[in-house]
């Protein structure tokens, strides 16, 4: 796919795809291809692989590369492939980034280093080193609930001075952040919510979309929500968003196990996870089943046949 400005495709609801596993615990690339095709058919502009929903922390580097290559092969230029390539060790993040580039990903998504609790200068140096190791666009991922450190606004603005940093996956849940940041960022720098529950408010405040969990299940509905907002039909967007609340609540509580179970109800994947994650208990499964049943059939794109 020829290179274009990521601002043209880093927008709307972009699914954070799970990594399916087979009965033996290996990566199920056939099921993964079904997930990719389903999203492409729904008209997404990009897909995210090997990130939060993809259980990247339990994948080996070889498995990550295989998943990225599979996504690129299925996409075949129809959508962009954004590869998770984060680590709390800068050298490991660089190695994963180079693997993603070798697998022909279109961009990488790189998370704030977790567990180490680095200072802002360390976070900035980490991302600059990653950008210096690749020609790919880099999307930053700020999710303090998982990393114990946030990417400060002034540091984000400093990084965004480089055209190689093209966007932010914002998992802070701070719906006022786009308004606060926009004047300090390049016009083509994209701000995407990483939190489905606040995605609509985030976009209404100047955000560009959402890297989403729920859109794995309801890609058509999420597309309509985003287009309604962009067309100024805020009441319609709010109404549709409210329909997703029960499902979003289930997914937020136990992602990615809840997401995998919901997709299994649609016949798309096996619900298996890898330790330390486990499958849902019966009570949680029942809640997910009710939430999925509450979405109209026309909003759940028919699963592609195996």
KATAPE-V325764 format. One record per pair of residues at least 4 apart in sequence whose C-alpha atoms are under 8 Angstrom apart, sorted by the first residue. I is the first residue (numbers start at 1). J is the second residue. If there is no record, write none. Layout:
i=I j=J
i=I j=J
This chain:
i=1 j=77
i=4 j=8
i=5 j=9
i=6 j=10
i=6 j=137
i=6 j=166
i=7 j=11
i=7 j=166
i=7 j=188
i=7 j=189
i=7 j=190
i=9 j=45
i=9 j=46
i=9 j=80
i=10 j=45
i=10 j=46
i=10 j=167
i=10 j=190
i=10 j=208
i=11 j=45
i=11 j=190
i=11 j=192
i=11 j=208
i=11 j=209
i=11 j=210
i=12 j=44
i=12 j=45
i=12 j=208
i=12 j=209
i=12 j=210
i=12 j=223
i=12 j=226
i=13 j=44
i=13 j=209
i=13 j=210
i=13 j=211
i=13 j=212
i=13 j=215
i=13 j=219
i=13 j=222
i=13 j=223
i=13 j=226
i=14 j=44
i=14 j=45
i=14 j=46
i=14 j=47
i=14 j=48
i=14 j=209
i=14 j=210
i=14 j=211
i=14 j=212
i=14 j=215
i=15 j=39
i=15 j=46
i=15 j=47
i=15 j=48
i=15 j=211
i=15 j=212
i=15 j=213
i=15 j=214
i=15 j=215
i=15 j=216
i=16 j=47
i=16 j=48
i=16 j=49
i=16 j=51
i=16 j=52
i=16 j=53
i=16 j=54
i=16 j=211
i=16 j=212
i=16 j=213
i=16 j=216
i=17 j=35
i=17 j=36
i=17 j=47
i=17 j=48
i=17 j=49
i=17 j=50
i=17 j=51
i=17 j=53
i=17 j=54
i=17 j=213
i=17 j=216
i=18 j=49
i=18 j=50
i=18 j=53
i=18 j=54
i=18 j=55
i=18 j=256
i=18 j=259
i=18 j=260
i=19 j=27
i=19 j=28
i=19 j=32
i=19 j=49
i=19 j=50
i=19 j=53
i=19 j=54
i=19 j=55
i=19 j=67
i=20 j=27
i=20 j=28
i=20 j=29
i=20 j=31
i=20 j=32
i=20 j=260
i=20 j=269
i=20 j=270
i=20 j=271
i=20 j=272
i=20 j=273
i=21 j=25
i=21 j=26
i=21 j=27
i=21 j=28
i=21 j=270
i=21 j=271
i=21 j=272
i=21 j=273
i=22 j=26
i=22 j=27
i=22 j=28
i=22 j=270
i=22 j=272
i=23 j=272
i=25 j=272
i=25 j=274
i=27 j=63
i=28 j=32
i=29 j=33
i=29 j=67
i=29 j=70
i=30 j=34
i=30 j=306
i=31 j=35
i=31 j=268
i=31 j=269
i=31 j=306
i=32 j=36
i=32 j=269
i=33 j=37
i=33 j=70
i=33 j=71
i=33 j=74
i=34 j=38
i=34 j=268
i=34 j=303
i=34 j=304
i=34 j=305
i=34 j=306
i=35 j=39
i=35 j=268
i=36 j=40
i=36 j=47
i=36 j=71
i=36 j=74
i=36 j=75
i=37 j=41
i=37 j=74
i=37 j=75
i=37 j=304
i=38 j=42
i=38 j=301
i=38 j=303
i=38 j=304
i=39 j=43
i=39 j=44
i=39 j=47
i=39 j=216
i=39 j=219
i=40 j=44
i=40 j=45
i=40 j=75
i=40 j=78
i=40 j=79
i=42 j=219
i=42 j=220
i=42 j=301
i=44 j=79
i=44 j=219
i=44 j=223
i=45 j=79
i=45 j=80
i=46 j=79
i=46 j=80
i=46 j=81
i=46 j=82
i=47 j=79
i=47 j=80
i=47 j=81
i=47 j=82
i=48 j=81
i=48 j=82
i=48 j=83
i=48 j=84
i=48 j=211
i=49 j=54
i=49 j=67
i=49 j=68
i=49 j=71
i=49 j=81
i=49 j=82
i=49 j=83
i=49 j=84
i=50 j=54
i=50 j=55
i=50 j=56
i=50 j=64
i=50 j=67
i=50 j=68
i=50 j=83
i=50 j=84
i=50 j=85
i=51 j=55
i=51 j=56
i=51 j=83
i=51 j=84
i=51 j=85
i=51 j=109
i=52 j=56
i=52 j=256
i=53 j=213
i=53 j=255
i=53 j=256
i=54 j=256
i=55 j=59
i=55 j=256
i=55 j=274
i=56 j=64
i=56 j=84
i=58 j=274
i=58 j=275
i=59 j=63
i=59 j=64
i=60 j=64
i=61 j=65
i=61 j=96
i=62 j=66
i=63 j=67
i=64 j=68
i=65 j=69
i=65 j=99
i=65 j=100
i=65 j=103
i=66 j=70
i=67 j=71
i=68 j=72
i=68 j=81
i=68 j=83
i=68 j=100
i=68 j=103
i=68 j=105
i=69 j=73
i=69 j=103
i=69 j=104
i=69 j=105
i=70 j=74
i=71 j=75
i=71 j=81
i=72 j=76
i=72 j=77
i=72 j=81
i=72 j=103
i=72 j=104
i=72 j=105
i=75 j=79
i=75 j=80
i=75 j=81
i=80 j=105
i=80 j=106
i=80 j=107
i=81 j=105
i=81 j=106
i=81 j=107
i=82 j=105
i=82 j=106
i=82 j=107
i=82 j=108
i=82 j=109
i=83 j=100
i=83 j=105
i=83 j=106
i=83 j=107
i=83 j=108
i=83 j=109
i=84 j=108
i=84 j=109
i=84 j=110
i=85 j=93
i=85 j=94
i=85 j=96
i=85 j=97
i=85 j=100
i=85 j=108
i=85 j=109
i=85 j=110
i=85 j=111
i=86 j=92
i=86 j=93
i=86 j=96
i=86 j=97
i=86 j=109
i=86 j=110
i=86 j=111
i=86 j=112
i=86 j=113
i=87 j=92
i=87 j=93
i=87 j=110
i=87 j=111
i=87 j=113
i=87 j=114
i=88 j=92
i=88 j=93
i=88 j=112
i=88 j=113
i=88 j=114
i=88 j=115
i=88 j=116
i=89 j=93
i=89 j=113
i=90 j=94
i=90 j=126
i=90 j=129
i=90 j=130
i=91 j=95
i=92 j=96
i=93 j=97
i=93 j=110
i=93 j=130
i=94 j=98
i=94 j=129
i=94 j=130
i=94 j=133
i=95 j=99
i=96 j=100
i=97 j=101
i=97 j=108
i=97 j=130
i=97 j=133
i=97 j=134
i=98 j=102
i=98 j=133
i=98 j=134
i=99 j=103
i=100 j=104
i=100 j=105
i=100 j=108
i=101 j=105
i=101 j=106
i=101 j=107
i=101 j=134
i=101 j=135
i=101 j=136
i=106 j=136
i=106 j=137
i=107 j=136
i=107 j=137
i=107 j=138
i=107 j=139
i=108 j=136
i=108 j=137
i=108 j=138
i=108 j=139
i=109 j=138
i=109 j=139
i=109 j=140
i=109 j=141
i=110 j=127
i=110 j=138
i=110 j=139
i=110 j=140
i=110 j=141
i=111 j=140
i=111 j=141
i=111 j=142
i=111 j=143
i=112 j=123
i=112 j=140
i=112 j=141
i=112 j=142
i=112 j=143
i=112 j=147
i=112 j=149
i=112 j=150
i=112 j=151
i=113 j=117
i=113 j=118
i=113 j=123
i=113 j=147
i=113 j=149
i=114 j=146
i=114 j=147
i=114 j=148
i=114 j=149
i=115 j=147
i=115 j=148
i=117 j=147
i=117 j=148
i=117 j=149
i=118 j=122
i=118 j=123
i=118 j=149
i=119 j=123
i=120 j=124
i=120 j=151
i=120 j=152
i=120 j=155
i=121 j=125
i=122 j=126
i=123 j=127
i=123 j=151
i=124 j=128
i=124 j=155
i=124 j=159
i=125 j=129
i=126 j=130
i=127 j=131
i=128 j=132
i=128 j=159
i=129 j=133
i=130 j=134
i=131 j=135
i=131 j=136
i=131 j=137
i=131 j=138
i=131 j=164
i=131 j=165
i=135 j=164
i=136 j=164
i=137 j=164
i=137 j=165
i=137 j=166
i=138 j=164
i=138 j=165
i=138 j=166
i=138 j=167
i=139 j=165
i=139 j=166
i=139 j=167
i=139 j=168
i=139 j=169
i=140 j=165
i=140 j=167
i=140 j=168
i=140 j=169
i=141 j=168
i=141 j=169
i=141 j=170
i=141 j=171
i=142 j=150
i=142 j=151
i=142 j=168
i=142 j=169
i=142 j=170
i=142 j=171
i=142 j=172
i=143 j=147
i=143 j=149
i=143 j=150
i=143 j=170
i=143 j=171
i=143 j=172
i=144 j=148
i=144 j=149
i=144 j=150
i=144 j=171
i=144 j=172
i=145 j=172
i=151 j=155
i=151 j=156
i=152 j=156
i=153 j=157
i=153 j=181
i=154 j=158
i=155 j=159
i=156 j=160
i=157 j=161
i=157 j=181
i=157 j=184
i=157 j=185
i=158 j=162
i=159 j=165
i=160 j=164
i=160 j=165
i=160 j=166
i=160 j=185
i=160 j=186
i=160 j=189
i=161 j=165
i=161 j=185
i=161 j=186
i=165 j=189
i=166 j=188
i=166 j=189
i=166 j=190
i=167 j=189
i=167 j=190
i=167 j=191
i=167 j=192
i=168 j=190
i=168 j=191
i=168 j=192
i=169 j=191
i=169 j=192
i=169 j=193
i=169 j=194
i=169 j=210
i=169 j=211
i=170 j=191
i=170 j=192
i=170 j=193
i=170 j=194
i=170 j=195
i=171 j=193
i=171 j=194
i=171 j=195
i=172 j=194
i=172 j=195
i=173 j=193
i=173 j=194
i=173 j=195
i=173 j=198
i=174 j=202
i=175 j=198
i=175 j=201
i=175 j=202
i=175 j=205
i=176 j=180
i=176 j=202
i=176 j=205
i=177 j=181
i=177 j=202
i=178 j=182
i=178 j=191
i=178 j=202
i=178 j=205
i=178 j=206
i=178 j=207
i=179 j=183
i=179 j=205
i=179 j=206
i=181 j=185
i=182 j=186
i=182 j=187
i=182 j=206
i=185 j=189
i=190 j=207
i=190 j=208
i=191 j=207
i=191 j=208
i=191 j=209
i=192 j=203
i=192 j=207
i=192 j=208
i=192 j=209
i=192 j=210
i=192 j=211
i=193 j=198
i=193 j=199
i=193 j=202
i=193 j=203
i=193 j=207
i=193 j=209
i=193 j=210
i=193 j=211
i=193 j=212
i=194 j=199
i=194 j=210
i=194 j=211
i=194 j=212
i=195 j=199
i=195 j=210
i=195 j=211
i=195 j=212
i=196 j=200
i=196 j=210
i=196 j=212
i=196 j=213
i=196 j=214
i=196 j=248
i=197 j=245
i=197 j=248
i=197 j=249
i=198 j=202
i=199 j=203
i=199 j=209
i=199 j=210
i=200 j=204
i=200 j=226
i=200 j=237
i=200 j=238
i=200 j=241
i=201 j=205
i=202 j=206
i=202 j=207
i=202 j=209
i=203 j=207
i=203 j=208
i=203 j=209
i=204 j=229
i=209 j=226
i=212 j=216
i=213 j=217
i=213 j=251
i=213 j=259
i=214 j=218
i=214 j=219
i=214 j=247
i=214 j=248
i=214 j=251
i=214 j=259
i=215 j=219
i=215 j=220
i=215 j=221
i=215 j=222
i=216 j=259
i=217 j=262
i=217 j=263
i=217 j=300
i=218 j=222
i=218 j=299
i=218 j=300
i=218 j=301
i=219 j=223
i=219 j=299
i=219 j=300
i=219 j=301
i=220 j=224
i=220 j=299
i=220 j=300
i=220 j=301
i=221 j=225
i=221 j=240
i=221 j=299
i=222 j=226
i=223 j=227
i=224 j=228
i=224 j=237
i=225 j=229
i=225 j=236
i=225 j=237
i=225 j=238
i=225 j=240
i=225 j=241
i=226 j=230
i=226 j=237
i=227 j=231
i=228 j=232
i=228 j=233
i=228 j=234
i=228 j=236
i=228 j=237
i=229 j=233
i=229 j=234
i=229 j=236
i=229 j=237
i=233 j=237
i=234 j=238
i=235 j=239
i=236 j=240
i=237 j=241
i=238 j=242
i=239 j=243
i=240 j=244
i=241 j=245
i=243 j=295
i=244 j=248
i=244 j=295
i=245 j=249
i=246 j=250
i=246 j=291
i=247 j=251
i=247 j=288
i=247 j=291
i=247 j=292
i=248 j=252
i=249 j=253
i=250 j=254
i=250 j=258
i=250 j=284
i=250 j=287
i=250 j=288
i=250 j=291
i=251 j=255
i=251 j=256
i=251 j=258
i=251 j=259
i=253 j=258
i=254 j=258
i=254 j=259
i=254 j=280
i=255 j=259
i=256 j=260
i=257 j=261
i=257 j=271
i=257 j=272
i=257 j=273
i=257 j=277
i=257 j=278
i=257 j=279
i=257 j=280
i=258 j=262
i=258 j=279
i=258 j=280
i=258 j=284
i=258 j=285
i=258 j=288
i=259 j=263
i=260 j=264
i=260 j=269
i=260 j=270
i=260 j=271
i=260 j=272
i=261 j=265
i=261 j=270
i=261 j=271
i=261 j=279
i=261 j=280
i=261 j=285
i=261 j=288
i=262 j=266
i=262 j=288
i=262 j=289
i=262 j=292
i=263 j=267
i=263 j=268
i=263 j=269
i=263 j=270
i=263 j=271
i=264 j=268
i=264 j=269
i=264 j=270
i=264 j=271
i=265 j=289
i=266 j=302
i=266 j=303
i=267 j=303
i=268 j=303
i=268 j=304
i=271 j=279
i=272 j=278
i=272 j=279
i=273 j=277
i=273 j=278
i=273 j=279
i=274 j=278
i=280 j=284
i=280 j=285
i=281 j=285
i=282 j=286
i=283 j=287
i=284 j=288
i=285 j=289
i=286 j=290
i=287 j=291
i=288 j=292
i=289 j=293
i=290 j=294
i=291 j=295
i=295 j=299
i=295 j=300
i=296 j=300
i=297 j=301
